Amino acid sequence: MKKALLLIVVACVIAACSSVLLTGRKQLLLVSDSEVLTLSAASYKEFIASAPLSKDKTNTALVKKVGKNISSAVESYLRANGMQAEIANYAWEFSLVQSSDVNAFCMPGGKVVFYEGILPMTKNEVGIAVVMGHEVAHAVAKHSGEQLSQQMLIQYGASLTDALASNKSTVVRTGINTLYGLGTQVGVSLPFSRTHEYEADQLGLIFMAMAGYDPSEAVGFWQRMAAAGSGASIELLSTHPSDENRIAKIKSLLPEALKYYKK
């Protein structure tokens, strides 16, 4: 049984490897696009039904405009590079909701939600493009599918760990499983999430540049976010990079992103 379980895990890993657009990072996807999109559509429908949409027509229109510009740029890139089949995975929708939270998110399939509370940080259309590019990047890089796959693999690992410790005492088995859980959180899950954030920053800069927005403006946005106290004080135990590290990384990525920028 132990060998069978291990073989199943290895087979899944080998069969499900793919690469992220533009960055080339290898990723593990154990769930299909259709499965992730089905979950996403249901979650988005539920969220929109409960979240009051913004009554600010000007900012609502601006969020939709920027979203359309960036999503169109992404689709143009996919077509130009022989990946037009990927476009079927997106049904873009851009919403602004009433909330003072400084937040935005994108569900798989291109369902992007901005909270009104983030607009003072974005300040203008280009600032919105910084956030929009980052959120669209999460969808294009299939980070949600990768995180689901990661959790599946961790569950496989937990089962395997428990099986390997089956001949140990209950106290020892409990200790092993506790350490496994802590190790996967700090050693795998959190760094994995930070990797996604850095990757979304990288792709987001490129996507906004493709859409005609100056990616250099991202530095100012994240500096404003840092000044507002949005960042994590201990990066090791955070799913997001620290403000200092994020800004430094963005600065280092600008020369590459600016290659895609045309005024």
ABEGO torsion letter per residue (X at the ends): XAAAAAAAAAAAAAAABBBBBGAGBBBBBABBAAAAAAAAAAAAAAAAAABBBBABAAAAAAAAAAAAAAAAAAAAAAAAAGAAAAAAABBBBBBBBBBABBBBBBBBGGBBBBBAAAAAAAGBAAAAAAAAAAAAAAAAAGAAAAAAAAAAAAAAAAAAAAAAAAABBAAAAAAAAAAAAAAAAAAAAAAAAAAAAAAAAAAAAAAAAAAGBBAAAAAAAAAAAAAAGABBABAAABABBBAAAAAAAAAAAAAAAAAABBX
